[in-house]
Amino acid sequence: MSNNSFMVDRRTLLKLLLFGGALSLTPFTVPLLYPESRAKKKHFEIGKRVDIEKAKFLPGVYGGTLYTATSSDPKTFNLVLANETSSTEAVGELFEGLTDVDLKTLKPRGALSKSWEFREGGLRWIFHLRENVFWFDGKPFTADDVVFTFNRIYFNPKIPNSTKDSFMVRGELPKVRKIDPMTVEFILPVPFAPLLYSLSAPIFPKHVVEEAVKRGKFMEFWTVSTPPEKLIGTGPYKLVKYLPGQYLIYERNRKYWKFDRWGKRLPYIEKKVKVILPDQNTQLLRFKAGELDFYGVRGDDYPELKKGEEKGDYTIYNLGPSLTADFICFNQKRGAIPDWKLKLFRNRLFRWAISHSVDRKGIILTVYNGLGYPVYAPVTPANKLYWDPNYPKFPYNLKRAKQLLEAIGLKDRNGDGWLETPEGHRVEFNLLTNSNNPARVQIGAILKYDLKRIGVKVNFQPLDFNNLVEKLLHTHDFDAVIIGLTGSIDPNGGKNVWMSSGQLHMWNPNQKKPETEWEAEVDRLFEEAATTLDFKRRVELYKKAYYIIAYQQPLIYIAAPLVLEAARNRVKNYYPTVWGTYKPEKMFISGERTS
C-alpha cells in the first residue's frame, strides 16, 4: 500500500460489517480519498479524461435510438413549477432560453436570441431574436412569446417560482417590452451582472399557455397527465410518449434551428428512450446487458466495470469531483415542528455538533469506495473559481460533538443512554432521504450509528423521491433530510437557496424578512454581488457569503463523489463534462444510415 493510502481503521471496518458496504482495496480506489495528492502512476488514473478544448466533431448520420435511465417519474411537466431533477430532466430538452452556456468557456452564448447589446451602463439590454425558429406546432417564435413568458409567468406574483427569485434585485424586477416582432428590451432597476446567465430560463409559447394564465389555472397546467403532444417547445426533442413507472420516449424535432458545419440540420439521433428504473443496481444490470447507453458509475461499481470496459465496448469517463455534495438539512421553519426541536435546530452549536459527528472520510471509503472529497461548504473543488480551502471545517470528532451538546444543556439525565433537553425532551429526530438513492441510504445508516454513540436518537426513514420532495418543499413535514441540489455556473443561480426569501431556502423558506442576522448578511452579499459588474469583486462577495454559510452550517455538507460516466462506444461525438454534455445535439449512433 502506497504512502498516499488511507489506513482503514476498526471503526470503518465495523461500519462495513454493519451496513454491508464493500471496500475494494485496489490501486484504483484507495489513493483517491485525497485525490489532489494521489500517486500519478498510470494505473492510478481513474477513467478517461475529456478535454473539450480538443473536441473534434465527426459528420453525423441520422437515425438510431439512444437509451438512458432515470430514477424517478417526473412530478410535473411544468418547468416553471419544477423543483426536482426528475421533472427538469423529463422535459428540459423540449424548451430553450434566450441564452445558454458554452461549456468550453463557461460563458453565456446566444440560444433563442442571436445577439444583444446594452446601453445606459447596463440598465437597458436589447436582444435580437433568432429568425426561423418554430414551436413544435409550426407557429413561429416571436418577441410576444418572450414578453409573455417573463411578464405574465415568471414575474407574475400569483405564480411562485425560482426564476423570479433569481431576477429579483433589491426588491425589484426587470421590465420586459417588445420593440418589434424579433426584438425585446429588458429594463433593469440597477445593473444586474448575472443577467445573461439568468436568461437561460425556458421560454414558453404565448398562444398555448396564455389562456391558462388568464384563467388562473397555470399552476395546474402541463401536469404529468397532459398528453405529450400538447407540450409545445422549440427544443431539439419532442416528448411523444410517457408511460408512468416505465419510460419516456422522445423524437427528433425535424425543424430544429441548429445546423452542423456541413449544413445538416441537428440533432442527428432520431429517438431517445428514458427508462424509469428506481433501483440503481437494476440500472447497472441493464447497462452491463447492453440495454442502456449511459450509466453513472458508483465507487463500488468501478473496479468491475473497468475490467469489462474493452469486452463491453464502452468507455468510463472521469469528469472530476461533483459540483455539489449531499447534505443534512434541519427544519427551522416556525410552526412546522415542536418548539423544543425548533430551538435545538436553530442553535448553531447543535448543528456544529452534528457536523462533527459526520465521518466524511469514512463515508467516502464506505459509500464511494474511496472516490470522493470531504465537503464542508456550499461549493466543491469542482468549482475552482469559488472553492476556498479556508472555508470552516468540522472534522469528525465525537468527543468534540458531545462537548458542544453539553454546552447547550443536553445531558443524559435519566441514565437511559440518550441525551435530554433541560425540559426533559429526549434528543431525537426523524431523518428522511429518497429510497432510490443507495448512497444516501447508506449515509443515513452511518449517521444513525454515529449519533447513537453520542446519545442522539435518529429515526431513519427512506421515502419515495416525490413524496420526499412534497414534504421538503410544500408541507414542510420533516425534522431532517439528506438531499442534494444541482449546481449552477453563476452563484446567482442558487439565489433561491441562499436568500432568506427564496423558495429553496429549505431550512426556513419564504421569509418575509431575514429571521437571523447572519441570513440578513448573506442576503446583502448576494444582492451586492448581483449588482457588481467588477468580476473579481463579485467573486470576493460570494466567497464571503459562502464562508458565513459554512460557519453557520444550515446545510451540513458531506462529500463530493468523483463523477464517473460509462458510455457505449457506439455513441459518437460524445464529450461529457461535470456541467453537462458538450453540444449533445451533435451526438450520433454509429452504424446508422442517413434518412
Secondary structure per residue as TSV (DSSP state, phi and psi in degrees):
chain	resnum	aa	ss	phi	psi
A	1	M	-	360.0	133.6
A	2	S	-	-74.9	167.7
A	3	N	T	-67.1	-17.8
A	4	N	T	-84.0	-4.2
A	5	S	-	-73.4	159.1
A	6	F	-	-107.1	120.5
A	7	M	-	-70.9	128.8
A	8	V	-	-79.7	118.5
A	9	D	-	-89.6	175.7
A	10	R	H	-65.1	-33.5
A	11	R	H	-62.6	-44.9
A	12	T	H	-65.1	-41.4
A	13	L	H	-63.2	-36.9
A	14	L	H	-61.5	-42.3
A	15	K	H	-64.6	-37.3
A	16	L	H	-60.5	-39.6
A	17	L	H	-69.3	-40.0
A	18	L	H	-70.0	-40.7
A	19	F	H	-111.7	6.3
A	20	G	-	73.8	18.5
A	21	G	-	-69.9	157.7
A	22	A	-	-120.5	117.8
A	23	L	-	-106.4	112.0
A	24	S	-	-95.8	105.7
A	25	L	-	-82.9	70.7
A	26	T	S	-109.9	162.0
A	27	P	T	-64.2	-14.4
A	28	F	T	-74.4	-28.2
A	29	T	T	-113.8	-43.2
A	30	V	G	-58.0	-46.7
A	31	P	G	-66.6	-14.4
A	32	L	G	-80.9	0.6
A	33	L	G	-62.0	-31.8
A	34	Y	S	-122.7	75.5
A	35	P	G	-58.5	-30.0
A	36	E	G	-68.7	-16.5
A	37	S	G	-118.0	13.1
A	38	R	-	-69.8	157.8
A	39	A	-	-62.2	148.4
A	40	K	-	-102.1	19.3
A	41	K	-	-69.4	151.9
A	42	K	G	-59.1	-37.8
A	43	H	G	-74.1	-5.5
A	44	F	G	-92.1	-7.2
A	45	E	-	-68.9	136.7
A	46	I	-	-107.9	106.0
A	47	G	S	70.9	177.1
A	48	K	B	-91.6	130.7
A	49	R	-	-84.0	145.3
A	50	V	-	-113.0	126.0
A	51	D	-	-111.7	98.2
A	52	I	G	-71.7	-12.2
A	53	E	G	-62.6	-26.7
A	54	K	G	-104.6	14.6
A	55	A	-	-62.2	129.7
A	56	K	-	-125.4	117.7
A	57	F	-	-92.4	128.5
A	58	L	-	-81.2	153.2
A	59	P	-	-64.6	123.9
A	60	G	-	-86.1	167.8
A	61	V	-	-122.6	148.3
A	62	Y	-	-79.9	153.4
A	63	G	E	115.6	-174.7
A	64	G	E	84.3	162.2
A	65	T	E	-127.3	129.6
A	66	L	E	-100.0	130.3
A	67	Y	E	-111.8	122.4
A	68	T	E	-129.7	175.7
A	69	A	E	-131.3	151.9
A	70	T	E	-133.5	153.2
A	71	S	S	-91.4	-11.2
A	72	S	S	-144.9	153.2
A	73	D	-	-67.2	149.6
A	74	P	-	-64.9	151.2
A	75	K	S	-92.0	-27.5
A	76	T	-	-156.2	158.2
A	77	F	S	-100.6	2.7
A	78	N	-	-94.2	104.9
A	79	L	T	-65.6	-24.4
A	80	V	T	-64.9	-35.6
A	81	L	T	-96.3	-8.1
A	82	A	-	-75.3	127.9
A	83	N	-	-122.0	8.3
A	84	E	S	-130.1	146.6
A	85	T	H	-64.7	-26.2
A	86	S	H	-60.7	-31.7
A	87	S	H	-85.6	-45.9
A	88	T	H	-66.0	-34.4
A	89	E	H	-69.6	-30.1
A	90	A	H	-69.0	-38.2
A	91	V	H	-126.7	7.8
A	92	G	G	-59.1	-36.9
A	93	E	G	-76.9	-6.2
A	94	L	G	-81.7	-20.6
A	95	F	-	-127.3	159.3
A	96	E	-	-139.4	159.7
A	97	G	-	-105.5	-177.9
A	98	L	S	-67.1	-29.6
A	99	T	E	-131.7	166.9
A	100	D	E	-143.3	-171.6
A	101	V	E	-112.3	130.1
A	102	D	E	-76.9	112.3
A	103	L	T	-69.8	-12.5
A	104	K	T	-78.0	-40.3
A	105	T	T	-105.0	-15.0
A	106	L	T	60.3	26.1
A	107	K	E	-111.3	155.6
A	108	P	E	-66.1	148.7
A	109	R	E	-139.2	167.4
A	110	G	E	-71.7	142.6
A	111	A	S	-123.7	-95.1
A	112	L	S	-74.3	-14.3
A	113	S	E	-104.1	139.6
A	114	K	E	-94.9	-22.5
A	115	S	E	-163.1	168.4
A	116	W	E	-155.2	165.2
A	117	E	E	-147.8	153.4
A	118	F	E	-126.6	152.9
A	119	R	E	-136.8	169.7
A	120	E	G	53.0	46.7
A	121	G	G	64.8	25.9
A	122	G	G	93.3	10.7
A	123	L	T	-86.9	-20.4
A	124	R	E	-126.4	126.4
A	125	W	E	-122.4	128.0
A	126	I	E	-112.0	126.5
A	127	F	E	-114.0	127.7
A	128	H	E	-97.4	119.7
A	129	L	E	-83.1	157.3
A	130	R	-	-80.0	129.9
A	131	E	S	-79.0	163.5
A	132	N	S	59.4	36.8
A	133	V	-	-106.0	131.4
A	134	F	B	-125.5	143.8
A	135	W	-	-70.1	162.2
A	136	F	T	-56.6	-29.0
A	137	D	T	-87.0	7.8
A	138	G	S	93.5	-10.0
A	139	K	-	-72.6	142.9
A	140	P	B	-74.7	146.3
A	141	F	-	-80.1	131.7
A	142	T	-	-140.0	178.7
A	143	A	H	-60.3	-29.7
A	144	D	H	-58.6	-37.7
A	145	D	H	-65.9	-39.4
A	146	V	H	-68.1	-49.4
A	147	V	H	-61.6	-43.1
A	148	F	H	-62.5	-45.7
A	149	T	I	-58.8	-45.4
A	150	F	I	-79.1	-49.8
A	151	N	I	-73.3	-35.7
A	152	R	I	-100.5	-17.6
A	153	I	I	-113.3	-71.2
A	154	Y	I	-60.8	-41.2
A	155	F	T	-95.4	11.0
A	156	N	-	-76.9	119.7
A	157	P	T	-63.5	-17.5
A	158	K	T	-88.7	-3.8
A	159	I	S	-119.6	95.1
A	160	P	-	-67.0	131.8
A	161	N	-	-160.2	155.7
A	162	S	H	-72.7	-28.5
A	163	T	H	-62.2	-42.2
A	164	K	H	-58.7	-41.2
A	165	D	H	-56.8	-41.3
A	166	S	H	-72.0	-24.2
A	167	F	H	-91.7	-16.1
A	168	M	-	-72.2	122.8
A	169	V	B	-131.3	121.1
A	170	R	T	52.9	39.1
A	171	G	T	79.2	6.4
A	172	E	B	-123.5	154.1
A	173	L	-	-115.3	156.2
A	174	P	-	-65.2	159.8
A	175	K	E	-103.4	136.1
A	176	V	E	-120.5	127.5
A	177	R	E	-138.1	155.8
A	178	K	E	-88.7	129.1
A	179	I	E	-93.3	-46.2
A	180	D	E	-154.0	177.5
A	181	P	T	-54.4	-22.6
A	182	M	T	-125.3	23.4
A	183	T	E	-142.0	132.6
A	184	V	E	-128.8	157.5
A	185	E	E	-127.3	134.6
A	186	F	E	-107.0	121.8
A	187	I	E	-107.3	117.5
A	188	L	-	-100.7	144.0
A	189	P	S	-69.4	-32.2
A	190	V	S	-146.3	161.2
A	191	P	-	-55.4	138.1
A	192	F	-	-128.6	97.3
A	193	A	T	-58.9	-41.1
A	194	P	T	-87.8	19.4
A	195	L	H	-53.4	-48.6
A	196	L	H	-64.7	-33.9
A	197	Y	H	-68.6	-42.0
A	198	S	H	-65.6	-26.8
A	199	L	T	-77.4	8.9
A	200	S	T	-77.8	-5.0
A	201	A	S	-57.4	135.7
A	202	P	-	-63.7	144.8
A	203	I	-	-97.9	142.4
A	204	F	-	-118.8	153.9
A	205	P	-	-76.4	118.8
A	206	K	H	-58.5	-42.2
A	207	H	H	-67.4	-18.1
A	208	V	H	-96.7	-38.9
A	209	V	H	-96.3	-23.1
A	210	E	H	-55.3	-42.8
A	211	E	H	-62.2	-40.6
A	212	A	H	-63.6	-38.4
A	213	V	H	-67.6	-43.9
A	214	K	H	-59.6	-39.1
A	215	R	T	-85.3	1.4
A	216	G	T	70.2	27.2
A	217	K	-	-110.5	13.4
A	218	F	G	-64.1	-31.9
A	219	M	G	-65.4	-19.1
A	220	E	G	-107.3	12.0
A	221	F	S	-91.2	143.6
A	222	W	S	55.8	56.4
A	223	T	-	-81.7	175.5
A	224	V	T	-68.7	-11.4
A	225	S	T	-90.9	-2.4
A	226	T	S	-67.0	131.3
A	227	P	-	-58.0	133.4
A	228	P	G	-53.1	-33.0
A	229	E	G	-67.0	-13.4
A	230	K	G	-90.6	-2.8
A	231	L	-	-88.0	100.4
A	232	I	-	-105.7	112.7
A	233	G	-	-129.3	-166.3
A	234	T	-	-120.7	2.3
A	235	G	S	-71.9	179.8
A	236	P	S	-71.8	-18.3
A	237	Y	E	-134.3	147.9
A	238	K	E	-108.6	140.6
A	239	L	E	-79.8	124.5
A	240	V	E	-114.0	-18.1
A	241	K	E	-158.1	138.8
A	242	Y	E	-136.1	121.4
A	243	L	E	-116.7	104.6
A	244	P	T	-51.3	135.8
A	245	G	T	77.7	-2.3
A	246	Q	T	-125.1	-61.5
A	247	Y	E	-166.5	164.7
A	248	L	E	-122.4	138.5
A	249	I	E	-120.9	135.0
A	250	Y	E	-123.6	149.8
A	251	E	E	-126.0	151.9
A	252	R	E	-61.2	135.3
A	253	N	-	-79.2	105.1
A	254	R	T	-74.0	-5.0
A	255	K	T	-114.9	21.3
A	256	Y	-	-63.8	147.5
A	257	W	S	-81.0	-12.5
A	258	K	-	-86.2	145.1
A	259	F	B	-128.7	154.9
A	260	D	-	-85.5	179.2
A	261	R	T	-68.0	-15.6
A	262	W	T	-97.1	6.2
A	263	G	S	87.7	8.6
A	264	K	-	-89.6	137.9
A	265	R	B	-71.4	137.6
A	266	L	S	-96.5	162.0
A	267	P	-	-81.8	171.6
A	268	Y	-	-87.4	-42.8
A	269	I	E	-68.4	129.1
A	270	E	E	-74.3	-41.8
A	271	K	E	-141.7	147.7
A	272	K	E	-127.4	138.1
A	273	V	E	-121.7	121.2
A	274	K	E	-108.4	107.5
A	275	V	E	-86.1	135.2
A	276	I	E	-90.5	109.0
A	277	L	-	-131.2	95.1
A	278	P	S	-61.9	-30.9
A	279	D	-	-92.3	120.4
A	280	Q	H	-68.1	-26.7
A	281	N	H	-64.8	-35.4
A	282	T	H	-67.0	-40.1
A	283	Q	H	-58.6	-42.3
A	284	L	H	-62.2	-45.3
A	285	L	H	-62.3	-40.7
A	286	R	H	-67.2	-36.9
A	287	F	H	-66.9	-46.2
A	288	K	H	-62.7	-28.9
A	289	A	T	-81.3	-0.5
A	290	G	T	82.8	13.7
A	291	E	-	-93.9	-7.9
A	292	L	-	-127.7	146.5
A	293	D	S	-90.0	-21.5
A	294	F	E	-132.9	152.1
A	295	Y	E	-152.2	127.9
A	296	G	E	-78.1	109.8
A	297	V	E	-79.3	125.1
A	298	R	-	-83.7	161.7
A	299	G	T	-56.3	-42.8
A	300	D	T	-67.5	-25.8
A	301	D	T	-77.6	-25.5
A	302	Y	H	-57.6	-51.6
A	303	P	H	-56.4	-44.9
A	304	E	H	-68.3	-44.1
A	305	L	H	-65.9	-35.3
A	306	K	H	-63.6	-40.9
A	307	K	H	-63.5	-33.3
A	308	G	T	-94.0	10.3
A	309	E	H	-59.6	-49.6
A	310	E	H	-69.8	-47.1
A	311	K	H	-63.9	-37.4
A	312	G	H	-81.3	-5.2
A	313	D	T	57.5	50.5
A	314	Y	E	-140.0	169.0
A	315	T	E	-127.7	137.2
A	316	I	E	-98.6	123.3
A	317	Y	E	-102.9	138.6
A	318	N	E	-102.6	111.9
A	319	L	E	-98.3	2.2
A	320	G	E	90.1	-173.6
A	321	P	E	-65.3	150.4
A	322	S	-	-65.7	156.7
A	323	L	S	-72.2	-26.4
A	324	T	-	-133.1	166.7
A	325	A	-	-126.9	149.2
A	326	D	-	-64.3	154.6
A	327	F	E	-145.9	165.6
A	328	I	E	-102.6	131.3
A	329	C	E	-122.3	126.7
A	330	F	E	-96.2	136.0
A	331	N	-	-70.9	120.9
A	332	Q	-	-118.2	20.7
A	333	K	-	-84.1	123.8
A	334	R	T	-62.2	132.1
A	335	G	T	90.4	-13.4
A	336	A	T	-87.1	-24.2
A	337	I	S	-136.7	164.6
A	338	P	-	-58.0	150.0
A	339	D	H	-58.6	-35.6
A	340	W	H	-68.9	-34.1
A	341	K	H	-71.7	-39.6
A	342	L	H	-58.8	-44.9
A	343	K	H	-60.4	-40.2
A	344	L	H	-68.9	-49.6
A	345	F	H	-67.0	-26.7
A	346	R	T	-84.1	-3.7
A	347	N	-	-86.7	117.4
A	348	R	H	-58.1	-36.9
A	349	L	H	-66.1	-32.0
A	350	F	H	-65.2	-45.0
A	351	R	H	-66.0	-36.3
A	352	W	H	-61.5	-42.3
A	353	A	H	-61.4	-42.8
A	354	I	H	-65.0	-40.6
A	355	S	H	-62.7	-39.4
A	356	H	H	-68.0	-18.2
A	357	S	T	-88.4	-5.7
A	358	V	-	-87.5	111.3
A	359	D	-	-82.7	78.7
A	360	R	H	-60.3	-42.1
A	361	K	H	-68.0	-40.2
A	362	G	H	-65.2	-38.1
A	363	I	H	-64.6	-41.5
A	364	I	H	-60.1	-43.9
A	365	L	H	-67.2	-44.6
A	366	T	H	-77.4	-45.8
A	367	V	H	-90.6	-41.2
A	368	Y	S	-105.3	10.7
A	369	N	T	57.0	34.3
A	370	G	T	85.7	-5.6
A	371	L	-	-95.7	77.0
A	372	G	E	-175.2	176.7
A	373	Y	E	-130.6	133.9
A	374	P	E	-63.8	142.4
A	375	V	-	-134.0	138.1
A	376	Y	-	-125.9	-7.5
A	377	A	S	-131.5	172.5
A	378	P	S	-67.9	-11.4
A	379	V	-	-118.4	152.5
A	380	T	-	-110.6	172.0
A	381	P	T	-59.5	-15.0
A	382	A	T	-67.5	-31.7
A	383	N	-	-92.9	79.2
A	384	K	T	-61.6	-28.3
A	385	L	T	-68.2	-38.7
A	386	Y	T	-109.7	-5.6
A	387	W	-	-70.7	137.5
A	388	D	-	-142.4	119.8
A	389	P	T	-65.7	-9.6
A	390	N	T	-92.8	2.8
A	391	Y	S	-59.3	147.2
A	392	P	-	-54.3	140.3
A	393	K	-	-120.8	152.7
A	394	F	-	-133.3	78.1
A	395	P	-	-63.7	154.2
A	396	Y	-	-60.0	119.3
A	397	N	-	-161.3	93.3
A	398	L	H	-66.9	-30.5
A	399	K	H	-64.4	-46.1
A	400	R	H	-62.8	-40.1
A	401	A	H	-59.5	-44.9
A	402	K	H	-66.4	-37.2
A	403	Q	H	-60.6	-42.4
A	404	L	H	-64.8	-40.6
A	405	L	H	-65.7	-39.6
A	406	E	H	-65.7	-33.8
A	407	A	H	-65.2	-23.8
A	408	I	T	-103.1	16.8
A	409	G	T	89.2	16.5
A	410	L	-	-95.0	120.0
A	411	K	B	-142.4	158.5
A	412	D	-	-83.6	93.6
A	413	R	S	-83.1	-21.7
A	414	N	S	-116.6	6.4
A	415	G	S	72.9	19.9
A	416	D	S	-91.7	3.2
A	417	G	S	94.2	-8.8
A	418	W	S	-112.1	145.7
A	419	L	-	-74.3	150.4
A	420	E	B	-128.3	153.9
A	421	T	-	-76.4	165.9
A	422	P	T	-56.3	-25.8
A	423	E	T	-85.6	-4.0
A	424	G	S	98.1	4.9
A	425	H	-	-78.1	130.2
A	426	R	B	-66.5	135.1
A	427	V	-	-75.5	101.3
A	428	E	E	-148.2	139.6
A	429	F	E	-148.8	156.5
A	430	N	E	-90.2	131.8
A	431	L	E	-116.4	123.0
A	432	L	E	-111.4	155.4
A	433	T	E	-158.0	175.2
A	434	N	E	-86.8	130.1
A	435	S	T	-68.2	-19.7
A	436	N	T	-88.7	10.3
A	437	N	-	-115.5	96.2
A	438	P	H	-57.9	-35.4
A	439	A	H	-64.0	-44.5
A	440	R	H	-67.2	-35.4
A	441	V	H	-65.0	-42.2
A	442	Q	H	-64.6	-42.3
A	443	I	H	-61.3	-42.4
A	444	G	H	-60.1	-41.3
A	445	A	H	-65.9	-39.0
A	446	I	H	-66.0	-43.1
A	447	L	H	-62.5	-42.8
A	448	K	H	-58.3	-42.6
A	449	Y	H	-64.3	-47.9
A	450	D	H	-70.6	-37.7
A	451	L	H	-69.2	-29.9
A	452	K	H	-61.2	-35.0
A	453	R	H	-66.6	-21.2
A	454	I	T	-108.6	12.0
A	455	G	T	89.1	16.2
A	456	V	-	-106.7	123.4
A	457	K	E	-90.1	127.2
A	458	V	E	-117.7	125.6
A	459	N	E	-100.4	102.2
A	460	F	E	-93.7	128.6
A	461	Q	E	-140.7	106.2
A	462	P	E	-72.7	140.5
A	463	L	E	-128.3	163.5
A	464	D	-	-56.5	140.9
A	465	F	H	-58.1	-48.9
A	466	N	H	-65.3	-34.0
A	467	N	H	-65.0	-41.2
A	468	L	H	-62.3	-45.8
A	469	V	H	-60.5	-40.4
A	470	E	H	-60.1	-44.6
A	471	K	I	-66.6	-39.4
A	472	L	I	-72.7	-42.0
A	473	L	I	-106.1	-16.5
A	474	H	I	-120.9	-57.9
A	475	T	I	-85.5	-21.3
A	476	H	-	57.3	32.0
A	477	D	-	-92.3	73.0
A	478	F	-	-158.7	154.4
A	479	D	S	-91.4	-53.4
A	480	A	E	-149.5	156.6
A	481	V	E	-146.0	148.1
A	482	I	E	-105.2	119.3
A	483	I	E	-152.8	179.4
A	484	G	-	-142.6	167.4
A	485	L	-	-126.6	152.6
A	486	T	-	-77.2	150.7
A	487	G	-	-88.9	159.4
A	488	S	-	-129.1	148.3
A	489	I	S	-67.2	-46.9
A	490	D	S	-97.4	132.8
A	491	P	G	-56.8	-25.3
A	492	N	G	-61.0	-22.4
A	493	G	G	-65.0	-19.4
A	494	G	G	-101.1	13.4
A	495	K	H	-58.5	-35.7
A	496	N	H	-69.9	-12.2
A	497	V	H	-90.5	-44.9
A	498	W	H	-91.8	-25.6
A	499	M	S	-73.5	138.6
A	500	S	T	-62.6	-23.7
A	501	S	T	-86.5	-3.5
A	502	G	-	-71.5	148.9
A	503	Q	T	-64.9	-32.3
A	504	L	T	-101.9	16.5
A	505	H	-	-74.3	69.0
A	506	M	T	-66.2	-23.0
A	507	W	T	-74.3	-24.0
A	508	N	S	-162.9	76.0
A	509	P	-	-77.6	164.3
A	510	N	S	55.8	40.3
A	511	Q	-	-70.7	135.6
A	512	K	S	-71.0	-32.9
A	513	K	S	-148.8	152.7
A	514	P	-	-57.0	133.3
A	515	E	S	-89.1	-8.8
A	516	T	S	-134.0	157.0
A	517	E	H	-65.3	-38.0
A	518	W	H	-69.4	-35.1
A	519	E	H	-66.5	-37.3
A	520	A	H	-61.9	-38.9
A	521	E	H	-69.3	-39.6
A	522	V	H	-63.1	-42.6
A	523	D	H	-55.4	-47.4
A	524	R	H	-62.0	-43.1
A	525	L	H	-65.2	-41.9
A	526	F	H	-66.8	-38.5
A	527	E	H	-64.0	-45.9
A	528	E	H	-64.8	-41.6
A	529	A	H	-62.5	-37.2
A	530	A	H	-65.9	-26.0
A	531	T	T	-105.6	8.1
A	532	T	-	-98.9	118.4
A	533	L	-	-86.6	-17.5
A	534	D	-	-73.7	112.4
A	535	F	H	-63.7	-42.5
A	536	K	H	-60.5	-41.4
A	537	R	H	-66.3	-37.1
A	538	R	H	-60.2	-44.5
A	539	V	H	-60.0	-43.4
A	540	E	H	-61.2	-42.3
A	541	L	H	-65.3	-44.5
A	542	Y	H	-66.3	-37.3
A	543	K	H	-63.8	-37.7
A	544	K	H	-62.4	-41.9
A	545	A	H	-64.0	-44.3
A	546	Y	H	-65.5	-33.5
A	547	Y	H	-62.7	-45.1
A	548	I	H	-61.6	-44.3
A	549	I	H	-62.9	-43.5
A	550	A	H	-63.9	-36.6
A	551	Y	H	-68.2	-41.2
A	552	Q	H	-79.6	-26.1
A	553	Q	-	55.3	47.6
A	554	P	S	-67.3	-31.2
A	555	L	E	-117.3	121.0
A	556	I	E	-94.6	98.0
A	557	Y	E	-72.6	152.4
A	558	I	-	-115.8	-69.6
A	559	A	E	-160.3	150.0
A	560	A	E	-105.6	107.9
A	561	P	E	-70.4	155.7
A	562	L	E	-69.2	132.0
A	563	V	E	-89.4	114.3
A	564	L	E	-119.5	133.4
A	565	E	E	-127.1	125.1
A	566	A	E	-98.0	132.6
A	567	A	E	-136.8	137.5
A	568	R	E	-62.6	139.2
A	569	N	T	-70.9	-11.8
A	570	R	T	-70.8	-17.6
A	571	V	E	-86.9	113.3
A	572	K	E	-100.6	163.1
A	573	N	S	58.5	36.5
A	574	Y	-	-102.4	115.8
A	575	Y	-	-128.8	89.5
A	576	P	E	-81.3	147.4
A	577	T	E	-135.5	167.8
A	578	V	T	-66.7	-19.3
A	579	W	T	-89.1	-10.8
A	580	G	E	137.5	179.9
A	581	T	E	-82.4	133.9
A	582	Y	S	-77.4	118.5
A	583	K	S	48.8	62.5
A	584	P	G	-63.9	-23.1
A	585	E	G	-66.1	-13.6
A	586	K	G	-94.0	-1.0
A	587	M	-	-67.3	148.7
A	588	F	E	-147.5	165.1
A	589	I	E	-99.9	121.9
A	590	S	T	-67.9	147.6
A	591	G	T	90.8	-6.6
A	592	E	-	-86.0	161.8
A	593	R	-	-110.6	148.3
A	594	T	-	-63.9	136.4
A	595	S	-	-121.6	360.0
